[in-house]
Amino acid sequence: MDKEVKQIGLKMEIREVTSNKADYMEILLIGDEDELMINKYLEQSTFFVLYDNDILTSICAVIEIDSETVEIKNLATYPEYQNKGYASKLLDYVCNRYKEKFRTVILGTGENETTLNFYKKRGFVETRRIKNFFTDNYSHPIVENGKQLVDMIYLKKSLT
Ligand SMILES: CC(C)(COP(=O)(O)OP(=O)(O)OC[C@H]1O[C@@H](n2cnc3c(N)ncnc32)[C@H](O)[C@@H]1OP(=O)(O)O)[C@@H](O)C(=O)NCCC(=O)NCCS
């Protein structure tokens, strides 16, 4: 069952999801287009889902890596709701939610300037690069903004 965790204003709310997570596959595929890769983190993830007027707009999947670190495995907003601030709100919420018990949030993403800038503007810094991650781990080429993704870039943000 979904747990209502935060009411933002009158219409917007963020819910924490710990069961029936496969129900969110459609929106997860916006952030990560390979269902096999999603299934690798689906069970251990906690999902935070943002609803505006009871309409699902965005999702953030988080796993606890160790006693100090959480990792965002997926952050996505349906295309028709993008650029309205939903993902930023969700990211803020997630960072606040974990800051009492964890020191750092990390995430890996493709080498896509728009995505990297999105995170850098919100306090993340690049830490390392995993060579050939997308070509080695995905069954087909992943293309974003007309460019095939090859390496994975890891970013981190301090929660303290
Ligand atoms: C990245 C994404 C989650 C942003 O969601 P959103 O709800 O539109 O985010 P906000 O409205 O809070 O912020 C908009 C920002 O996203 C950026 N953005 C818009 N479309 C984007 C896209 N297709 N890919 C990456 N970033 C995008 C905008 O440049 C804007 O950045 P700015 O505020 O720094 O100028 C959303 O665009 C998305 O789901 N993209 C596809 C999946 C993806 O690439 N996820 C990121 C890696 S996990």
The ligand as a Gaussian input file, in Angstrom:
#p B3LYP/6-31G(d) Opt

LIG

0 1
 C       15.341000      14.896000     -16.427000
 C       13.866000      14.909000     -16.011000
 C       13.669000      13.883000     -14.887000
 C       13.504000      16.301000     -15.506000
 O       12.139000      16.276000     -15.085000
 P       11.275000      17.597000     -14.992000
 O       10.089000      17.304000     -14.133000
 O       11.031000      18.137000     -16.332000
 O       12.293000      18.530000     -14.212000
 P       12.090000      20.017000     -13.711000
 O       10.882000      20.627000     -14.347000
 O       12.197000      20.039000     -12.229000
 O       13.386000      20.692000     -14.265000
 C       13.531000      20.837000     -15.672000
 C       14.961000      20.598000     -16.004000
 O       15.134000      19.363000     -16.701000
 C       15.868000      19.565000     -17.896000
 N       15.328000      18.663000     -18.915000
 C       14.253000      18.839000     -19.667000
 N       14.087000      17.798000     -20.511000
 C       15.093000      16.949000     -20.254000
 C       15.470000      15.700000     -20.797000
 N       14.761000      15.097000     -21.776000
 N       16.557000      15.085000     -20.297000
 C       17.262000      15.676000     -19.315000
 N       16.948000      16.865000     -18.770000
 C       15.872000      17.498000     -19.242000
 C       15.635000      20.995000     -18.274000
 O       16.761000      21.453000     -18.981000
 C       15.493000      21.682000     -16.914000
 O       16.773000      21.999000     -16.417000
 P       17.049000      23.401000     -15.728000
 O       15.966000      23.663000     -14.725000
 O       18.361000      23.163000     -15.083000
 O       17.073000      24.373000     -16.832000
 C       12.923000      14.607000     -17.201000
 O       13.252000      15.484000     -18.248000
 C       12.976000      13.195000     -17.701000
 O       12.247000      12.325000     -17.211000
 N       13.816000      12.948000     -18.718000
 C       13.932000      11.653000     -19.317000
 C       14.612000      10.690000     -18.391000
 C       15.990000      11.117000     -17.995000
 O       16.796000      11.493000     -18.834000
 N       16.270000      11.068000     -16.675000
 C       17.527000      11.524000     -16.111000
 C       18.503000      10.416000     -15.880000
 S       17.932000       9.218000     -14.717000

